[in-house]
Amino acid sequence: MNTAHAVSTAAGLAGLEGLDSKQLLEKYRESLMGVFGTPQRVLVRGKGCTVWDADGKEYLDLLGGIAVNALGHADEFLTGIVADQLSTLGHVSNFFTSPAQIALAERLLELAGAPAGSKVFFANSGTEANEAAFKLARRNSSPTRTKIIALEGAFHGRTMGALALTAKQAYREPFEPMPGGVIHLPFGDEDALRAAVDETVAAVVLEPIQGEVGVRPLPEGFLLAAREATTAAGALLILDEVQSGVGRTGNWFAFQGNVAGGERILPDAITLAKGLGSGLPVGALLTFGAETSNLLTAGQHGTTFGGNPVATAAGLATLHAIESRGLLAHVSALGERLREQLAGIDHVVEVRGEGLLIGFDLDCDMAAAAVEAALDAGFIINSPGPRTLRLAPPLILTAEQAARFTAALPDILTTAAARTAATSKDAS
Ligand SMILES: *Cc1c(COP(=O)(O)O)cnc(C)c1O
């Protein structure tokens, strides 16, 4: 294949073939809304953990579309299942169901260790899964039980309900007023949580590992405290596993892993999306036990696309591949090794995370320059904060590929430090 000018088969329909990155980005700015700024690169093709841009440059993808491409790019098993499903039955609406939808619901409940009476609602994204969770929480309300508790640093999505749960002021302020009742408590403060959770609280919503703030796991004991406090107060414990779920941490769901401190904790609900479809849009709300699962009744929530046969077939293929390829054990072992290696690199001051959801802090505000230097060196990484870098690669990343990155990182960070120093000198 001519990688330099193979924009994509679909782009050929619009006559965009043969354009280079610069030309395509000009067209992007003319026709795409500016909410994302200008994208870093135009990507045209991928295979496994490798992607290529419109100029033919190759990258090792250590971000996986932000923890989405669990099976990497163009996985033959996934594309085979999805193509089969699409050429058999693509969409039916929720007036009807299909075997793929039922099978994915059953499989998710099984993997989550869900008790009898547990249920699944399918959505198309993380924010929609959290909207469903928000409405679930509202159904646990009464005139005196009105509050929903979330944490500082939380990210739960961009639609209005999920945004009300999200802590970041810059995301919220332009769209106020927010749906009411949400209170943000200091991150990881167990005493504040125990003091706040009483009979006026409908739900506590937590990420087991906060992703967007730079991969920050809940401190030991916090999840257990949240479970105890919510149970005592009759509030729901809802875990947002949109980023941390579906094998990302080396467990099927993060609540089954380190964050529970060896305890077997079952939340009342979890939300999933990102990695679930390995690139196809699919989200889910899982509710545990009959009581919670019956809070939303016929007609109280819905979606046209949610749970469609193609998206749920992609979910089934993802779960099947994670299991049959032994990826959970692989993710645990490789993640641990990668964190150890990162901790020994110059400029790296703290490494966090579990499995292949990894955040690390640098010794100065140079994360944006590091992302750019990494791209130049052929690696895709991400900076959730001014001095924080994040890795969320495909779960199929090999030890050799990880080692290639850690070998290149010292030079990347040296370059980033030099560029950052030069820019701040220019500015002063
Ligand atoms: C990405 C993310 C969301 C939002 O998911 P979208 O699919 O972008 O709507 C919600 N919660 C968490 C923890 C996330 O990481």
The ligand as a Gaussian input file, in Angstrom:
#p B3LYP/6-31G(d) Opt

LIG

0 1
 C      -13.829000       9.424000      28.782000
 C      -14.570000       9.352000      30.044000
 C      -15.932000       9.674000      30.104000
 C      -16.679000      10.207000      28.918000
 O      -16.739000       9.275000      27.899000
 P      -17.143000       9.773000      26.409000
 O      -17.246000       8.496000      25.637000
 O      -16.048000      10.668000      25.956000
 O      -18.432000      10.482000      26.509000
 C      -16.572000       9.520000      31.310000
 N      -15.929000       9.071000      32.392000
 C      -14.632000       8.746000      32.373000
 C      -13.972000       8.235000      33.612000
 C      -13.894000       8.891000      31.209000
 O      -12.604000       8.597000      31.183000

